Amino acid sequence: MMTLIIPRKEAPVSGEGTVVIPQPAGDEPVIKNTFFFPDIDPKRVRERMRLEQTVAPARLREAIKSGMAETNAELYEYREQKIA
């Protein structure tokens, strides 16, 4: 998918008057989690959350890591029970 930005009429227009932002080339690497919990694929997160390219890859990666850390902390006792 692509993002299309159409400027307001008051803004100075250059060229066609629209800017097309293509998807960046290449896949985002999978984010590794602990041995107990699954790794997270940013591409699948984008698809399921319908983010397209509205969120920069670095920002999405940081949000996923933060969510993983919170979830791992919340489920620490659960993990310990299952491992025992």
A tleap script that builds the chain and sets N, CA, C and O, in Angstrom:
source leaprc.protein.ff14SB
mol = sequence {
  NMET MET THR LEU ILE ILE PRO ARG LYS GLU
  ALA PRO VAL SER GLY GLU GLY THR VAL VAL
  ILE PRO GLN PRO ALA GLY ASP GLU PRO VAL
  ILE LYS ASN THR PHE PHE PHE PRO ASP ILE
  ASP PRO LYS ARG VAL ARG GLU ARG MET ARG
  LEU GLU GLN THR VAL ALA PRO ALA ARG LEU
  ARG GLU ALA ILE LYS SER GLY MET ALA GLU
  THR ASN ALA GLU LEU TYR GLU TYR ARG GLU
  GLN LYS ILE CALA
}
set mol.1.N position { 0.822 -1.171 0.000 }
set mol.1.CA position { 0.000 0.000 0.000 }
set mol.1.C position { 0.870 1.241 0.000 }
set mol.1.O position { 2.051 1.187 0.343 }
set mol.2.N position { 0.283 2.342 -0.383 }
set mol.2.CA position { 0.986 3.617 -0.399 }
set mol.2.C position { 0.185 4.650 0.371 }
set mol.2.O position { -1.027 4.518 0.543 }
set mol.3.N position { 0.881 5.681 0.833 }
set mol.3.CA position { 0.228 6.792 1.492 }
set mol.3.C position { 0.205 7.961 0.527 }
set mol.3.O position { 1.222 8.270 -0.095 }
set mol.4.N position { -0.924 8.606 0.396 }
set mol.4.CA position { -1.083 9.731 -0.510 }
set mol.4.C position { -1.374 10.964 0.318 }
set mol.4.O position { -2.331 10.979 1.092 }
set mol.5.N position { -0.554 12.008 0.165 }
set mol.5.CA position { -0.745 13.255 0.889 }
set mol.5.C position { -1.173 14.318 -0.111 }
set mol.5.O position { -0.470 14.581 -1.087 }
set mol.6.N position { -2.317 14.921 0.132 }
set mol.6.CA position { -2.827 15.979 -0.745 }
set mol.6.C position { -2.765 17.280 0.040 }
set mol.6.O position { -3.435 17.408 1.065 }
set mol.7.N position { -1.968 18.260 -0.422 }
set mol.7.CA position { -1.834 19.512 0.322 }
set mol.7.C position { -3.104 20.358 0.230 }
set mol.7.O position { -3.900 20.224 -0.700 }
set mol.8.N position { -3.269 21.249 1.240 }
set mol.8.CA position { -4.393 22.180 1.202 }
set mol.8.C position { -4.197 23.157 0.060 }
set mol.8.O position { -3.075 23.356 -0.407 }
set mol.9.N position { -5.276 23.765 -0.388 }
set mol.9.CA position { -5.196 24.670 -1.531 }
set mol.9.C position { -4.374 25.910 -1.223 }
set mol.9.O position { -3.790 26.497 -2.134 }
set mol.10.N position { -4.313 26.332 0.062 }
set mol.10.CA position { -3.549 27.527 0.420 }
set mol.10.C position { -2.037 27.285 0.359 }
set mol.10.O position { -1.263 28.225 0.183 }
set mol.11.N position { -1.631 26.051 0.501 }
set mol.11.CA position { -0.207 25.729 0.523 }
set mol.11.C position { 0.392 25.887 -0.870 }
set mol.11.O position { -0.273 25.615 -1.870 }
set mol.12.N position { 1.642 26.325 -0.935 }
set mol.12.CA position { 2.286 26.406 -2.248 }
set mol.12.C position { 2.395 25.012 -2.856 }
set mol.12.O position { 2.780 24.053 -2.187 }
set mol.13.N position { 2.057 24.923 -4.100 }
set mol.13.CA position { 2.025 23.642 -4.788 }
set mol.13.C position { 3.186 23.562 -5.763 }
set mol.13.O position { 3.416 24.480 -6.550 }
set mol.14.N position { 3.915 22.456 -5.704 }
set mol.14.CA position { 4.987 22.244 -6.668 }
set mol.14.C position { 4.687 20.972 -7.437 }
set mol.14.O position { 4.238 19.989 -6.848 }
set mol.15.N position { 4.917 20.971 -8.692 }
set mol.15.CA position { 4.674 19.779 -9.504 }
set mol.15.C position { 3.198 19.480 -9.637 }
set mol.15.O position { 2.403 20.367 -9.946 }
set mol.16.N position { 2.832 18.241 -9.407 }
set mol.16.CA position { 1.457 17.778 -9.559 }
set mol.16.C position { 0.556 18.216 -8.407 }
set mol.16.O position { -0.666 18.208 -8.553 }
set mol.17.N position { 1.126 18.595 -7.274 }
set mol.17.CA position { 0.305 18.981 -6.140 }
set mol.17.C position { 0.060 17.861 -5.151 }
set mol.17.O position { -0.630 18.061 -4.151 }
set mol.18.N position { 0.612 16.686 -5.413 }
set mol.18.CA position { 0.480 15.572 -4.480 }
set mol.18.C position { 1.841 14.950 -4.234 }
set mol.18.O position { 2.738 15.012 -5.076 }
set mol.19.N position { 1.972 14.361 -3.084 }
set mol.19.CA position { 3.199 13.660 -2.728 }
set mol.19.C position { 2.822 12.215 -2.436 }
set mol.19.O position { 1.920 11.955 -1.639 }
set mol.20.N position { 3.498 11.289 -3.066 }
set mol.20.CA position { 3.249 9.873 -2.840 }
set mol.20.C position { 4.436 9.301 -2.080 }
set mol.20.O position { 5.581 9.407 -2.521 }
set mol.21.N position { 4.150 8.694 -0.931 }
set mol.21.CA position { 5.201 8.101 -0.115 }
set mol.21.C position { 5.136 6.589 -0.301 }
set mol.21.O position { 4.211 5.952 0.203 }
set mol.22.N position { 6.094 6.001 -1.012 }
set mol.22.CA position { 6.060 4.549 -1.237 }
set mol.22.C position { 6.475 3.784 0.009 }
set mol.22.O position { 7.101 4.334 0.915 }
set mol.23.N position { 6.118 2.515 0.038 }
set mol.23.CA position { 6.543 1.657 1.131 }
set mol.23.C position { 8.053 1.483 1.072 }
set mol.23.O position { 8.618 1.372 -0.016 }
set mol.24.N position { 8.712 1.456 2.225 }
set mol.24.CA position { 10.151 1.221 2.203 }
set mol.24.C position { 10.454 -0.199 1.741 }
set mol.24.O position { 9.696 -1.133 2.003 }
set mol.25.N position { 11.558 -0.335 1.059 }
set mol.25.CA position { 11.956 -1.652 0.557 }
set mol.25.C position { 12.513 -2.491 1.703 }
set mol.25.O position { 13.099 -1.962 2.648 }
set mol.26.N position { 12.325 -3.780 1.607 }
set mol.26.CA position { 12.900 -4.685 2.599 }
set mol.26.C position { 11.960 -4.969 3.752 }
set mol.26.O position { 11.052 -4.194 4.051 }
set mol.27.N position { 12.203 -6.095 4.389 }
set mol.27.CA position { 11.391 -6.498 5.528 }
set mol.27.C position { 12.031 -6.030 6.822 }
set mol.27.O position { 13.248 -5.865 6.908 }
set mol.28.N position { 11.205 -5.822 7.812 }
set mol.28.CA position { 11.698 -5.482 9.138 }
set mol.28.C position { 12.047 -6.789 9.846 }
set mol.28.O position { 11.264 -7.738 9.797 }
set mol.29.N position { 13.202 -6.858 10.503 }
set mol.29.CA position { 13.599 -8.115 11.149 }
set mol.29.C position { 12.685 -8.474 12.321 }
set mol.29.O position { 12.126 -7.602 12.985 }
set mol.30.N position { 12.551 -9.767 12.554 }
set mol.30.CA position { 11.741 -10.283 13.658 }
set mol.30.C position { 12.397 -9.885 14.977 }
set mol.30.O position { 13.622 -9.893 15.095 }
set mol.31.N position { 11.579 -9.537 15.965 }
set mol.31.CA position { 12.076 -9.138 17.280 }
set mol.31.C position { 12.074 -10.370 18.181 }
set mol.31.O position { 11.031 -10.981 18.416 }
set mol.32.N position { 13.247 -10.721 18.678 }
set mol.32.CA position { 13.404 -11.915 19.516 }
set mol.32.C position { 12.851 -11.670 20.913 }
set mol.32.O position { 13.047 -10.603 21.496 }
set mol.33.N position { 12.161 -12.669 21.437 }
set mol.33.CA position { 11.635 -12.623 22.794 }
set mol.33.C position { 12.400 -13.661 23.613 }
set mol.33.O position { 13.389 -14.214 23.134 }
set mol.34.N position { 11.960 -13.928 24.829 }
set mol.34.CA position { 12.608 -14.953 25.642 }
set mol.34.C position { 12.304 -16.328 25.058 }
set mol.34.O position { 11.493 -16.454 24.141 }
set mol.35.N position { 12.957 -17.356 25.592 }
set mol.35.CA position { 12.753 -18.713 25.071 }
set mol.35.C position { 11.320 -19.194 25.276 }
set mol.35.O position { 10.850 -20.047 24.524 }
set mol.36.N position { 10.618 -18.667 26.275 }
set mol.36.CA position { 9.279 -19.147 26.613 }
set mol.36.C position { 8.190 -18.502 25.756 }
set mol.36.O position { 7.228 -19.165 25.366 }
set mol.37.N position { 8.343 -17.220 25.469 }
set mol.37.CA position { 7.328 -16.481 24.721 }
set mol.37.C position { 7.741 -16.341 23.259 }
set mol.37.O position { 8.933 -16.361 22.952 }
set mol.38.N position { 6.775 -16.201 22.355 }
set mol.38.CA position { 7.097 -16.154 20.920 }
set mol.38.C position { 7.764 -14.849 20.492 }
set mol.38.O position { 7.598 -13.804 21.121 }
set mol.39.N position { 8.527 -14.947 19.395 }
set mol.39.CA position { 9.114 -13.761 18.773 }
set mol.39.C position { 7.996 -12.993 18.066 }
set mol.39.O position { 6.939 -13.550 17.767 }
set mol.40.N position { 8.244 -11.711 17.805 }
set mol.40.CA position { 7.224 -10.860 17.189 }
set mol.40.C position { 7.728 -10.371 15.833 }
set mol.40.O position { 8.849 -9.876 15.717 }
set mol.41.N position { 6.895 -10.515 14.822 }
set mol.41.CA position { 7.208 -10.061 13.471 }
set mol.41.C position { 6.524 -8.710 13.236 }
set mol.41.O position { 5.295 -8.650 13.183 }
set mol.42.N position { 7.297 -7.623 13.094 }
set mol.42.CA position { 6.701 -6.303 12.879 }
set mol.42.C position { 5.796 -6.239 11.643 }
set mol.42.O position { 4.828 -5.479 11.616 }
set mol.43.N position { 6.111 -7.032 10.637 }
set mol.43.CA position { 5.277 -7.039 9.428 }
set mol.43.C position { 3.863 -7.527 9.761 }
set mol.43.O position { 2.881 -6.954 9.289 }
set mol.44.N position { 3.760 -8.575 10.567 }
set mol.44.CA position { 2.442 -9.087 10.972 }
set mol.44.C position { 1.718 -8.089 11.864 }
set mol.44.O position { 0.497 -7.957 11.787 }
set mol.45.N position { 2.470 -7.383 12.715 }
set mol.45.CA position { 1.851 -6.361 13.567 }
set mol.45.C position { 1.244 -5.272 12.692 }
set mol.45.O position { 0.115 -4.842 12.926 }
set mol.46.N position { 1.994 -4.822 11.680 }
set mol.46.CA position { 1.477 -3.798 10.757 }
set mol.46.C position { 0.206 -4.272 10.064 }
set mol.46.O position { -0.755 -3.513 9.942 }
set mol.47.N position { 0.195 -5.518 9.611 }
set mol.47.CA position { -0.974 -6.056 8.911 }
set mol.47.C position { -2.181 -6.146 9.841 }
set mol.47.O position { -3.280 -5.728 9.479 }
set mol.48.N position { -1.977 -6.687 11.027 }
set mol.48.CA position { -3.102 -6.880 11.958 }
set mol.48.C position { -3.624 -5.576 12.531 }
set mol.48.O position { -4.823 -5.444 12.772 }
set mol.49.N position { -2.743 -4.613 12.751 }
set mol.49.CA position { -3.157 -3.326 13.306 }
set mol.49.C position { -3.514 -2.311 12.215 }
set mol.49.O position { -3.951 -1.197 12.504 }
set mol.50.N position { -3.320 -2.720 10.951 }
set mol.50.CA position { -3.587 -1.860 9.788 }
set mol.50.C position { -2.816 -0.543 9.877 }
set mol.50.O position { -3.370 0.535 9.659 }
set mol.51.N position { -1.533 -0.653 10.202 }
set mol.51.CA position { -0.693 0.527 10.371 }
set mol.51.C position { -0.092 1.021 9.068 }
set mol.51.O position { 0.250 2.198 8.954 }
set mol.52.N position { 0.041 0.142 8.081 }
set mol.52.CA position { 0.714 0.471 6.827 }
set mol.52.C position { 2.041 1.144 7.160 }
set mol.52.O position { 2.845 0.569 7.894 }
set mol.53.N position { 2.291 2.335 6.647 }
set mol.53.CA position { 3.542 3.033 6.958 }
set mol.53.C position { 3.286 4.307 7.753 }
set mol.53.O position { 4.090 5.238 7.708 }
set mol.54.N position { 2.163 4.354 8.488 }
set mol.54.CA position { 1.861 5.534 9.291 }
set mol.54.C position { 2.744 5.624 10.527 }
set mol.54.O position { 2.850 6.686 11.141 }
set mol.55.N position { 3.376 4.516 10.894 }
set mol.55.CA position { 4.291 4.485 12.031 }
set mol.55.C position { 5.668 4.103 11.504 }
set mol.55.O position { 5.822 3.106 10.799 }
set mol.56.N position { 6.659 4.905 11.853 }
set mol.56.CA position { 8.029 4.644 11.401 }
set mol.56.C position { 8.514 3.303 11.956 }
set mol.56.O position { 8.150 2.928 13.071 }
set mol.57.N position { 9.338 2.575 11.183 }
set mol.57.CA position { 9.833 1.272 11.649 }
set mol.57.C position { 10.522 1.327 13.015 }
set mol.57.O position { 10.320 0.439 13.843 }
set mol.58.N position { 11.332 2.359 13.257 }
set mol.58.CA position { 12.036 2.459 14.543 }
set mol.58.C position { 11.050 2.656 15.693 }
set mol.58.O position { 11.223 2.077 16.765 }
set mol.59.N position { 10.033 3.458 15.477 }
set mol.59.CA position { 9.033 3.708 16.518 }
set mol.59.C position { 8.204 2.451 16.792 }
set mol.59.O position { 7.920 2.130 17.946 }
set mol.60.N position { 7.819 1.744 15.734 }
set mol.60.CA position { 7.053 0.509 15.904 }
set mol.60.C position { 7.881 -0.526 16.654 }
set mol.60.O position { 7.377 -1.209 17.546 }
set mol.61.N position { 9.152 -0.636 16.286 }
set mol.61.CA position { 10.047 -1.599 16.934 }
set mol.61.C position { 10.162 -1.300 18.432 }
set mol.61.O position { 10.121 -2.212 19.258 }
set mol.62.N position { 10.305 -0.029 18.771 }
set mol.62.CA position { 10.415 0.370 20.175 }
set mol.62.C position { 9.115 0.077 20.930 }
set mol.62.O position { 9.155 -0.363 22.079 }
set mol.63.N position { 7.971 0.317 20.295 }
set mol.63.CA position { 6.673 0.041 20.925 }
set mol.63.C position { 6.488 -1.461 21.149 }
set mol.63.O position { 5.978 -1.879 22.188 }
set mol.64.N position { 6.899 -2.258 20.181 }
set mol.64.CA position { 6.783 -3.715 20.325 }
set mol.64.C position { 7.676 -4.206 21.461 }
set mol.64.O position { 7.248 -5.023 22.277 }
set mol.65.N position { 8.912 -3.715 21.520 }
set mol.65.CA position { 9.830 -4.128 22.590 }
set mol.65.C position { 9.282 -3.736 23.961 }
set mol.65.O position { 9.380 -4.503 24.918 }
set mol.66.N position { 8.715 -2.554 24.048 }
set mol.66.CA position { 8.131 -2.093 25.305 }
set mol.66.C position { 6.954 -2.985 25.711 }
set mol.66.O position { 6.827 -3.367 26.875 }
set mol.67.N position { 6.102 -3.310 24.746 }
set mol.67.CA position { 4.973 -4.196 25.012 }
set mol.67.C position { 5.413 -5.588 25.421 }
set mol.67.O position { 4.809 -6.209 26.296 }
set mol.68.N position { 6.463 -6.073 24.789 }
set mol.68.CA position { 6.995 -7.394 25.141 }
set mol.68.C position { 7.522 -7.393 26.575 }
set mol.68.O position { 7.272 -8.329 27.334 }
set mol.69.N position { 8.248 -6.346 26.940 }
set mol.69.CA position { 8.808 -6.263 28.292 }
set mol.69.C position { 7.693 -6.213 29.338 }
set mol.69.O position { 7.771 -6.883 30.368 }
set mol.70.N position { 6.656 -5.418 29.069 }
set mol.70.CA position { 5.521 -5.326 29.997 }
set mol.70.C position { 4.812 -6.670 30.133 }
set mol.70.O position { 4.496 -7.105 31.241 }
set mol.71.N position { 4.567 -7.320 29.006 }
set mol.71.CA position { 3.873 -8.609 29.013 }
set mol.71.C position { 4.705 -9.675 29.716 }
set mol.71.O position { 4.179 -10.449 30.516 }
set mol.72.N position { 5.996 -9.717 29.422 }
set mol.72.CA position { 6.874 -10.693 30.076 }
set mol.72.C position { 6.886 -10.490 31.590 }
set mol.72.O position { 6.890 -11.458 32.349 }
set mol.73.N position { 6.893 -9.224 32.027 }
set mol.73.CA position { 6.886 -8.934 33.461 }
set mol.73.C position { 5.559 -9.360 34.097 }
set mol.73.O position { 5.543 -9.938 35.184 }
set mol.74.N position { 4.453 -9.072 33.415 }
set mol.74.CA position { 3.130 -9.438 33.938 }
set mol.74.C position { 2.958 -10.958 34.036 }
set mol.74.O position { 2.306 -11.457 34.954 }
set mol.75.N position { 3.540 -11.677 33.096 }
set mol.75.CA position { 3.361 -13.132 33.041 }
set mol.75.C position { 4.534 -13.908 33.637 }
set mol.75.O position { 4.672 -15.106 33.388 }
set mol.76.N position { 5.373 -13.245 34.414 }
set mol.76.CA position { 6.547 -13.895 34.997 }
set mol.76.C position { 6.158 -15.112 35.847 }
set mol.76.O position { 6.725 -16.192 35.683 }
set mol.77.N position { 5.198 -14.933 36.747 }
set mol.77.CA position { 4.796 -16.034 37.628 }
set mol.77.C position { 4.170 -17.175 36.828 }
set mol.77.O position { 4.399 -18.346 37.132 }
set mol.78.N position { 3.391 -16.842 35.820 }
set mol.78.CA position { 2.796 -17.868 34.949 }
set mol.78.C position { 3.895 -18.697 34.292 }
set mol.78.O position { 3.827 -19.925 34.257 }
set mol.79.N position { 4.905 -18.008 33.774 }
set mol.79.CA position { 6.022 -18.710 33.127 }
set mol.79.C position { 6.731 -19.626 34.120 }
set mol.79.O position { 7.049 -20.769 33.792 }
set mol.80.N position { 6.977 -19.133 35.326 }
set mol.80.CA position { 7.653 -19.935 36.350 }
set mol.80.C position { 6.842 -21.184 36.701 }
set mol.80.O position { 7.409 -22.257 36.906 }
set mol.81.N position { 5.515 -21.043 36.771 }
set mol.81.CA position { 4.660 -22.198 37.078 }
set mol.81.C position { 4.717 -23.232 35.958 }
set mol.81.O position { 4.756 -24.432 36.228 }
set mol.82.N position { 4.721 -22.783 34.717 }
set mol.82.CA position { 4.718 -23.698 33.578 }
set mol.82.C position { 6.062 -24.391 33.397 }
set mol.82.O position { 6.123 -25.531 32.935 }
set mol.83.N position { 7.129 -23.708 33.758 }
set mol.83.CA position { 8.466 -24.290 33.617 }
set mol.83.C position { 8.707 -25.336 34.707 }
set mol.83.O position { 9.375 -26.342 34.469 }
set mol.84.N position { 8.168 -25.098 35.889 }
set mol.84.CA position { 8.398 -26.003 37.033 }
set mol.84.C position { 7.783 -27.366 36.843 }
set mol.84.O position { 7.897 -28.223 37.720 }
savepdb mol mol.pdb
quit
